[in-house]
Amino acid sequence: MSRTGALQIAMTAAVLALGGTMAQAQQVGTASAVNPAATANLKTITIGQSIAHKERIQTKSSGSVQLLFLDKTSMTIGPNSDLTIDEYVYDPSANTGKLAATLGKGALRFVGGQISHNGDAEIKTASALIGIRGGVMMTDGKGGIYAGYGTMTVNSGGQTVTLGAGEFTQTQSGGPPTMPGLPPPGFVQQQLAAFQSAAGQSGGARPGAASAANIASAEQKATGSPGGSVTGSGAPPTPTPPTIVGQINAIATAFTQSIQTSNQAAGLQQIAQDQPKGGDNPPPVDNNPRPSVTLTGYVGGLDVTNLNQNYTNYQPPVTNPVTGTTTINLDASNGRVQGNLNIYTYDSTNPFTQLANTIHALFQLGSTGSTGPAYSNYSDHNHFFAVTPEHSIVNGKSVIGVLASADLGYQVAPISTPNLTPCQCDYTRWGFWVINASDANTYAPNDTILGTWVAGRPVGSISDVPTTGQATYTGHVIATVNNAGFVAGGFTNDVNFGTRTGAVSVTNLDSTNYSGAVNFNTDPRNFGGTINSTTFANDGRQMALQGSFFQGKNSPSGVPNPVGEMGGSVAISGANNYLGSGIFAAKAPPH
């Protein structure tokens, strides 16, 4: 099934329940969530009801339905809508088939399953024919069509356009579709809101209906296989996961739904058409809000491994810190981003040393250049993201991931960092990333990795690092902590270039202050060290740092500062298995 589809279905699998009677026609799927005023062939739909071939589904102003098909395709039908399933054929042994439906009116969200992987899913609207390949599609019933993930073709008025992830086209009866572009402001958010249950609606689940037995039985009905294979439903109702696991799952879901379904948050607007877009002689980067540039840096985060998510023999998730490096390419000419993450699980007693028998993985998110799907969007230096290409396999696991700039990340995910006063960096960027890794065959979730990244313009050469003088770098630390979620604090590094040392202070990071010294490496563009808690005498909290100087913006004198900014990763440890991993970013005053 579509990995994005798995994540979407996971949001409603918990309210699957038994109900309804088997239709006489061929069963092709199940109503997995229903709100009032929805009918199938003029009969009121109940949750768990079988949906048949040639079924016509209608909703009124307060009605909505989510359908889960045998191949795990999901369709969410909005209010005042009319959908007919014209054709549905599926061979589970070969994971092939065909799906065709007609949306007579109203709004629809389509999350592709196995059938769409082969491009054999079609939705006909009043103004267009939409061919979907492995993707997420939304249409508003007014001719607006949006590709949240994957690729799709839109044919209208005898002309066809191809949409990639994050692209939109407007159609009208008898006329050609508009050229692919960004969706109108607020379009995605309005559609997502239309598909949500209203206040007082429960998706059709009666109190107590979402028991383990009912969920398992509904999965049997929905997927046609015993044991259930609806991704996301395997988590047992008890015991309650640790706080950080719940936070990671909530944030990961928000990223994958709000970015991979919408590709843009509410604040992401298309910048003016006359902004410089690179070329042979682009304007200086100081005057360019959308430069083409390669940034290098660091990542940190926590990896939550789900050992056993069955209802019996439950084993709680295991949390390990991860760190690594990143390269981020911002391609202004094509409006694309490519992020490469090189991560590993480290030994908390020996930070930045890979833990034996644990993951070391390379992830690519997004793309650059003008060919192939973009899987990314680069609006400006503060608003960009990249997602993993379709069908990405890393270390034998199916992965789906998002890397987002900080501004965009805060807009789409439930992230709270009240102590954060972010670095006012000119070139150095930072943000959030999440990776979901699943079994490549069953899509059963194995790992969720959530963290932060920082990247800047690398210092050109060793000789660019001064050998005399001092500078104070000011910024922030942000980390993921296993018993607190995201935490943030202040960061300063008083650097003495003559002695090749720095005095680091971190303030109010999860109610803890740290201080200590760092030393330049043999390559003075990089530095590292360990600082200790000064807040609690006996908690044993320490913070190991590794970082690099980055280039800074021109000073008032017009002379660039080759070491004007810095960034790096932090590894935090303490008593009672206190663990955290994250990044820091800081800037020196103009020289």
C-alpha positions, -999 to +999 in steps of 0.1 A: +000+000+000+010+036-003+032+046+027+014+079+029-019+060+027-008+039+057-003+070+078-036+084+068-055+052+075-037+050+109-056+081+120-090+063+117-082+027+122-087+031+160-124+038+155-132+008+132-160-013+146-185-040+136-218-030+121-241-033+091-248-063+070-230-079+040-242-064+007-254-088-019-230-074-045-192-079-044-177-064-014-148-041-022-143-022+010-156-010+043-169+022+058-142+028+084-155+061+097-190+076+092-206+108+104-244+114+101-263+120+069-244+096+047-261+069+025-251+041+002-277+035-025-300+056-003-295+035+028-279+051+058-242+039+062-230+026+096-194+022+105-181-012+095-207-015+067-195-033+036-192-012+005-201-030-028-191-027-064-212-001-082-221+015-049-233+051-049-225+071-018-241+104-010-236+127+019-256+157+032-243+189+047-234+172+080-223+139+065-189+125+057-175+090+051-141+073+050-139+042+029-111+016+033-108-007+002-094-042+001-061-030-014-059-004+015-068+025-007-087+051+014-112+076+003-127+104+025-159+118+011-168+153+023-202+169+030-227+174+002-209+149-020-219+122-044-195+093-053-201+062-074-177+033-074-177+024-111-151-004-112-130-022-086-109-053-093-081-064-070-059-095-070-042-096-035-017-123-046-003-100-072-012-066-056-027-055-089-061-043-100-081-013-112-102+013-094-125+038-111-149+061-094-170+091-104-174+121-081-206+137-093-202+166-068-185+175-036-150+170-021-128+140-020-095+130-005-079+099-020-050+081-004-036+055-027-032+018-019-017-011-038-037-005-070-025+031-073+011+020-072+007+008-108-012+038-119-045+020-122-067+044-102-089+069-118-113+095-104-137+113-128-151+146-117-176+170-134-147+187-151-117+163-153-104+128-154-077+122-128-052+094-130-034+087-098-001+069-092+009+061-057-004+093-043-026+115-022-051+136-041-077+162-029-103+179-049-128+205-037-157+198-061-152+231-077-125+220-102-095+225-079-072+194-078-042+190-056-015+164-055-003+160-019+021+131-028+030+109-057+021+119-093-011+122-112-024+133-146-054+156-150-072+156-183-098+183-191-109+200-223-088+176-244-055+186-226-035+169-199-012+182-173+010+162-148+010+171-112+039+163-088+039+165-050+026+198-038+012+210-072-023+222-080-044+227-111-078+243-116-102+228-141-135+238-155-160+220-177-149+220-213-118+240-206-081+229-202-065+226-168-043+254-156-005+249-156+007+231-124+016+255-096+012+261-059-024+258-044-043+290-036-036+302+000-056+283+025-068+257-001-052+227+016-062+237+051-098+243+041-100+209+025-084+191+055-109+209+078-138+198+056-128+161+060-125+163+098-153+152+121-172+182+135-177+189+172-198+161+187-191+137+158-172+105+165-168+090+130-196+066+139-180+048+167-203+041+196-189+043+231-167+012+237-168+002+201-131+005+195-122-025+216-093-047+205-117-074+194-139-051+174-109-035+157-094-068+148-128-080+135-132-048+115-097-052+100-107-087+089-137-073+072-119-043+057-088-061+044-101-096+038-072-112+058-072-125+093-052-108+119-057-074+103-032-055+083-044-019+086-012-001+094-013+018+127-040-004+144-015-028+160-008-007+190-024-022+221-049-002+241-028-007+272-004+001+286-003+038+278+030+046+259+055+068+276+049+105+272+077+110+247+064+082+225+030+098+224+046+132+216+067+117+189+038+099+173+016+130+175+043+152+159+052+126+133+016+122+123+012+160+120+043+163+098+033+134+075-003+145+073+001+183+071+032+184+050+030+153+029-007+158+024-006+195+020+031+201+013+027+236+028+015+251+061-008+280+065+021+305+065+038+292+034+029+316+006+042+317-030+068+345-031+066+372-056+072+361-092+100+386-097+121+372-069+156+362-082+158+326-092+195+320-097+209+317-132+244+323-146+248+355-126+225+356-097+224+385-073+246+383-042+231+360-017+229+388+008+201+404-013+185+371-024+158+356-002+159+324-023+195+315-030+208+284-047+232+271-021+245+239-005+245+238+033+262+212+055+257+205+092+244+182+119+213+163+131+201+150+164+170+132+176+154+101+193+147+068+177+116+050+191+117+013+182+084-007+185+095-041+196+062-058+197+029-041+189+007-072+192-022-073+217-004-101+235+032-102+248+034-065+246+068-050+248+072-012+254+090+009+228+127+014+233+141+049+229+177+056+217+194+088+208+206+094+173+230+119+157+248+124+124+254+149+096+233+164+069+237+181+035+209+203+022+208+216-014+185+245-021+178+247-058+162+280-066+161+275-103+137+246-100+121+254-066+134+222-051+152+209-020+173+178-014+183+168+021+207+139+028+208+126+063+236+103+075+225+091+110+235+065+136+224+055+170+251+064+196+262+051+229+248+074+256+278+067+278+302+075+249+284+102+228+290+104+191+302+068+190+279+044+172+262+019+195+270-017+185+243-036+165+222-005+159+212+015+129+234+035+106+213+048+078+215+072+048+183+089+039+176+111+008+146+134+009+135+156-020+154+162-052+171+188-072+172+195-110+144+198-135+136+161-142+115+136-122+092+143-093+103+172-070+093+156-036+100+191-022+093+228-023+116+257-019+096+289-013+123+310+003+153+307+027+129+303+056+102+281+041+111+248+025+107+211+029+116+178+014+100+143+016+113+108+009+106+096-027+079+070-032+088+034-024+120+044-005+138+014+010+166+019+035+183-010+052+155-033+041+127-011+055+101+010+038+106+046+049+086+078+047+101+110+060+099+148+061+126+174+065+112+210+071+126+244+079+119+256+114+093+282+104+073+256+084+077+229+111+062+251+138+032+258+116+022+222+109+032+202+140+023+204+177+057+216+188+061+238+218+094+253+229+085+281+252+122+289+262+133+293+226+149+326+214+162+314+181+195+323+166+192+354+143+214+337+118+218+351+083+230+320+064+226+291+089+193+273+088+177+248+111+145+228+114+129+195+121+129+160+106+110+128+111+114+093+096+089+064+099+105+030+091+082+000+085+085-036+074+089-034+036+064-062+031+038-057+057+042-020+065+041-028+102+058+001+120+092-005+134+109+028+141+100+065+144+128+089+145+121+125+154+147+153+156+162+186+146+188+196+121+211+226+115+232+234+084+252+264+073+276+275+046+309+257+053+341+276+059+362+276+028+396+266+041+416+262+074+433+295+067+399+313+070+398+306+107+415+335+126+445+328+148+440+358+170+411+376+185+378+367+203+341+366+195+310+357+214+284+336+195+248+338+207+219+315+197+199+285+209+199+248+217+169+226+208+168+189+216+144+160+219+145+146+254+131+112+264+109+124+292+101+159+280+098+160+243+113+191+225+131+214+249+150+246+241+174+270+258+199+298+253+234+292+239+266+313+241+301+303+231+329+328+240+356+318+215+393+326+218+408+321+184+443+325+198+440+296+224+417+276+201+391+272+229+355+282+236+336+287+269+301+275+264+270+282+284+235+267+279+207+282+299+173+269+310+173+238+288+146+216+305+152+237+336+189+230+336+219+253+330+252+239+317+287+254+313+322+242+303+349+244+277+352+232+241+384+229+221+391+233+184+399+201+165+430+195+145+410+210+117+401+243+134+369+247+115+355+221+139+353+219+176+339+198+205+338+191+242+316+182+271+299+207+295+282+199+328+251+209+346+254+237+371+218+236+382+215+202+400+246+190+419+237+153+419+218+147+387+249+140+367+236+158+336+262+164+309+260+177+274+286+167+247+289+190+218+304+187+183+302+216+159+316+237+131+321+273+122+299+285+093+302+315+071+284+347+082+269+376+063+287+406+052+296+430+081+288+467+079+322+472+063+313+449+035+339+423+044+324+387+046+329+369+079+342+334+071+335+322+107+305+345+115+281+316+125+283+282+140+262+251+145+264+215+157+249+186+176+244+180+213+242+147+232+226+150+266+227+124+294+219+122+331+207+101+360+176+080+357+182+072+320+178+109+311+186+111+274+184+139+248+198+147+214+196+179+193+214+208+177+226+243+184+229+274+162+246+307+170+259+339+154+287+363+162+282+401+161+294+419+129+331+425+130 
